[in-house]
Amino acid sequence: MVLHVASASPVVLVVGGTSGIGLATASLLSADDRDVRVAIAARDDRALARAAAALPGEPMLVPLDLTDGPSVAAAVDQVMARFGRLDAVVTTAQVMAYGKVDEVPVEVLDAVVSTAIQGTAHLVRAVLPVFRQQGHGNLVVVSSLLARIAVPEMGAYNAAKWGQLGLVRALQMELRRERRIHVCLVSPGAVDTPIYDQAASYAGSAGSAPPPVVSAARVARAVVDCLDKPRRHVEVGPVNRPAVAAFRLGAPLYDRLAAPLVRRVVLRGPAVADHSGNTIIAFPEREAESGGWTPSGRRRSAGGRPRWRRRGGDR
């Protein structure tokens, strides 16, 4: 196992480890048979406390603002001070916004894009010196199918994920000669997490998970597989390859069908007033591993969707 290249009890930092794929990854790594020391990082102390209560063992809790370079550097320093090593970093943190490019407020677009692009760059700057000094390391970046296709009314998220993909692919090329430092991309399609309910919306309706939907645990298994046996890119989800092929090879038809399909399968939630979701301020009480979505994109139970109210242009 790559996680065990130095000695027993490797250390893994999971950024975004309080919800969705991050929480599922932290849970899987915390299993007794893995002997992994887990640190979880997020921007809200309350979310960290809630996640710690749900996880087995006693994970290290690390406050971190991914869009702030000094905060990211301080988080890595805290992990090093506690354990003296950092074998792997997994970043799953992301926020999302629905709405046309000209209708999403600039501060919301900035938050979505900065979390993915600046956040990944800040992590790279903080962890590469550690990996180089100890002679090994693994960075796993959870990307998205939407890093390789475009979808109307999700332009902010597209920009974030396309930019993140370009950054990570360049990094992979730059590190080709550093054989014991690995950078892995995991690209899921729709995943059962709270991100759809937490997303900002300037589209007039709430978003939903488009089918087919995979579990956060399934993506977490792909992440842990990359930690055990690094691969440059892993797809998770049955529609990824067909969707990318349609986007690249059937552009005229894709462009014509994309908008009505988005309205039918993504923006099919109830009507909502414009709101910024969790893009600016975290809502820890709404974080969990699952968003309550079935594989077919239906709700497992009624009444689970949060209500957003617009006040002064915000939630």
Secondary structure by P-SEA (a helix, b strand, c coil): ccccccccbbbbbbcccccaaaaaaaaaaaccccccbbbbbcccaaaaaaaaaacccccbbbbbccccaaaaaaaaaaaaaacccccbbbbccccccccccccccaaaaaaaaaacaaaaaaaaaacaaaaaaaccbbbbbbcccccccccccaaaaaaaaaaaaaaaaaaaaaacccccbbbbbbbbccccccccccbbbccccccccccccccaaaaaaaaaaaaaccccccccccaaaaaaaaacccaaaaaaaaaaaaacccccccccccccccccccccccccccccccccccccccccbbbbbbccccc
